[in-house]
Amino acid sequence: MATLKEVQNKIQAVKKTKKITKAMNMVATSRLRGAQQKMEGFRPFADKFEEVLGSLASKSGEDANDLLIPRDEVKNVHVIICTSDRGLCAGFNINITHEVDQFLEEKKDDNISFSFTNFGKKGRDWCRKNKYAIIEEQIGVVGAQFGFNVASVAGRNVIDKFLEGAYDEVYLIYSEFISMARQTPVLKQILPIPPIEIEDEDEGQEDKPYLAEHLCEPSADELLGDMLPQSVYVQLFSALLETSTSEHAARMAAMDNATKACNDMVENLTLVFNKARQAAITADLMDIVGGAEALKG
């Protein structure tokens, strides 16, 4: 059985850990508010952008732009992974890398070579561990303050490589913020840009969302040529915002659970300490009583 001093040291160590986890919880909570406001503010723009793009795409042919044309043979696939720079956020990063693993497992029989762009240290470390080719890495972006230029620069590099023929397909993997308790990994193809689905005219009007008619000046084809690259930038920026918000939410929940676990450990150790102290007191009393009885005899 542990001595009283050992139990006391364990209690003090757990209390210090509790202070750290509580502080990290408060930091994650404050950062979450700002990240969530940016994410929720950008979502309507991204949705409207996709609506306008769908309207333009419906007026143009599928061969209107090189970014819309799928390759006859896919040999080089580029994957953009959005993860965090730090840990202590439960299974947040593991869920994202597991999604990448599943995607690679599905493609392994097609004789495809993979390359990666990493936003975050955890994704970069995962690629290094598995010896995948890393074309570009962005550290210190997710979970911090960043602007649209980060997404536009990375998106421009990917588009140039795609048009040059270095990439046949480009995929984006990130964590979508559903709620404070749920963040879901998402796999999305961004190049070639998949066809935008339009509701079937034969379906009931009550089930169809209103799709505005957009007047195009200049032509729809010219506007589409300018908006398609912007669509890639918007998707990248949205993914970074979603991942950043998800990271703070996951860390806040993880630190909250850790703080509760520390409380439980302190209670259990306090109970052990009290039992050990009572046993020591009882042993001392037995020694005193035994000595007194011996003196009487």
N, C-alpha and C positions, 0 to 999 in steps of 0.2 A: 504494500500500500504506500502511496506517495506521502512524503512528509508534509507537515504544515507549510514549511517554507516553499517547497516546490509548488504546492497548490496555489499559494499566494502569488508566486511569480507568474504562474499560468493565468491567473485572474487578471493581473496587471497587464500582461501581454495582450490578452483578448480585449481589454478595455481600450488600449492604445490602438489596436486594429479597428475597433468600432469607431473611434474618433476619425480615423482616416477614411473609412468607408462612408461615414456620414457626411464628411466634407466633400468627398467626390460625388456623392449623391446630390448635394446642393449645387455644386458646380455644373453637373450635367443638367440639372433642372433649369438653371438660369440660361445655359446655352441652348437648351431645347426650345425655349420660348422664341428666341430670335430666329433660329433655324426653321421652326414650324411656321412662323409668320411669313418668311421669305418663300417657303415652299407653297403655302396656301395662296400667296399672292401671285405666284407664277403659274399655277395650275390653270386658271381661266385663260391666260394668254396662250398657253400651250394647246389647250383644247380648241380655242378659236382659230389658232394658226392651222391646226390639223383640218378644221372644217373648211377654211378657205382653200387650203391645198387640195382637199378632196374635190371641191367644186371646180378648181382649175384643171385637175387631172381628168375629170369627167369630160371636159371640153377638148382635151388634147388626146392624141393617140398614145399607146403604150411605148412607142418608139420616139416620143417627143424629146427625150433627154437621155444621155448615156447613163445617168444615175438610176434610171428606171429599168434598164435592160439587163436581165439575168444572163450570166455566162453559160455557154453551152456545156462546159466542163469545169467543175469546181475542184481545184487542186490546192489552193492556198486560202486558208481561212484565218482572219484576224479577229481576236477577241479583246474587247475592252472590259476590264474588271474594275469595279468600284468597291473598295473595302476601306477600312479604317487604318489609321497609322498606329493606334494603340490598342491594347487588349483590355481586359477587365470589363467586357461587355457581353458576357455569357457566350451563347453560340452564334452571335451575329456574323462573325467572319467565317466560321465553320460552315454555316448554312450557305453562304455565297460560294465558297470554294467547292462545297458538295454539289451545288448546281452546275458548276463548271465541269466537275468530274463526270457527272451524268451526261452532259452535252458531248464531252470528248469521247465517252464510252459509246455513244450512239454513232459517232462519226469515224470510229477507229478502223472500221472495215472498208472504208472508201479510199484508202491510200491518200489521205489529206495531210498536208503539213500545216502546223499551227504556229502562230506568232501572237504576242500579247502586248497590249498597252495597259499599264497598271496605274490606277489612282489609289494610293495608299500603300503603306509598308507591308501590311499583312498579305495582300495579294502578290506583291513583288517577292516576298519571302517564299510564298507557296510556289511560285513559278521557278524560283531558283532551286528550291528543294527538289522539284520534279524535273529540273533541267529543261525547261521550255525556253524558247527564244523570246527575249524581251526587247521590243523595238523602242519603247519609250516608257518612262516612269515619271509620275508626278507625285511627289511627296509633300506633305504639309498642306494639302488642299481640302480633303474631306474632313469635316469636323471643325474647320477654321473659316475665316472670312475669305471669300473668293468672288470674283466677278465673272461676267459673261465671256470675257476675253479668254479665260482658261479653256472653256468649252469650244470657243470658235477656233483657237489655235490648234487644239488637238483634233478637232473635226476637220479643219483644212488639211492637216497632214494626212489624215486617213483618206479623205476624198482624193487627194493628189495621188496617193499610192494606188487607190482603186482604179482611177482613170488611166494610170500608167500600166496597169495589169499586174501589179505586184500582189494585190489582193483580189480574190474572186468573190468573197463574201466577207462582210464585217458584222459582228454580233456585239451586243452590249449586255452586260450582266451587272445588275445592281440590286439594291434592297428597296422595295417599295414600302412606304409608310402607310399602314392601314389604320392602326390605332396605337395607343400607348403600350398596349400589351401584345401587339402583333405587327411584325415586319416580315414581309414575304420576298424571297429572292425572285427576280424576274429576268427572263432571257428574251431579248428582243433583237430581231434582225434590223439593221439600219442601212445597210448597203448590200446589194442594190435595194433601193427603197421599195418595199413590198406594195402591191396595189392597195389603194385605200378603198375599203368596202363601202358601197353605197346601198342603201336600203332598196329592196325590190319594190317596184311600183305596184305589183299585184297584192302586196300585203295590206292589211287594214290600215287606214289612215290614222286611227286612234293610237296605233302602236308605233307610228313613225315619228321621229323627231323632225322638227321644222328645219329645213335646209334652205338658207337664203340663196337667192340668185345674185351672183356677183357680176357686175359690169367690169370688163377688163379693158384697160387702156395703159400700155399698148396691148398686143395680142396675148391670149392665154399662154401660148407657147413661150413667148419672151418672159412673161412673169414667172412661169413655171421654172425656167432656167435660173432665175435669181432666187426663187423661194426654196427649191429643192436642197441646195447646200445649207440654207438657213434652217431647214427642217432637221438636218443632222445636228447642227449646233444646238437647236432648241431641245432635242431629245437628250443630248449629252448633258446640257446644263440642268435639265429637269432631273436626270438620273443622279447627278451630283447632289442636288438639293434633297432629293428623296433619301439618298444614302446617308447624308450628313444628319438629317433629322432622325432617321432610323437608328443611327449609331448612338446619338444622345439619349434616345428613348430606351434603347437596350442597356446602355450603361447605367442609366438612372434606376431601371428595374433591377439590374444585377447588384448594384450597390445597396439598394433597399433590402433585397433578400439577404445580402451579406450582413447588413446591420442587424436584421432580425435574428440571423444565425448567431451573431456575437452575443446578443441578449440571451438567447437560449443557452449558449455555452457558459456565460457568466452565472446564470441561475444554477446550472448543473454543477459547475465547479464550486460555487458557494455552498451548495448542499453537501458536496464531498468534503469541503473544508470544515463545515460544521460537524459532520460525522467524525472526521479525523480528530478534531479538537475535543469532541465529547469522549472519544475513545481514549485520548491521551489523559484527559481529566479523570476518567474512571480508573485508568491504570494507576495514576498517581494516588488516588484515594485508596485503591486496594493496597498499594504499597504502604501507605501511612497506617491504615487499619491493621494490616498484617504486622507491621513493626510494633504497634501499640499492643497488640495481642501477645506478641512474642515477649515484650518487656513485662507484661503482667504475669506470664507464665514463669 
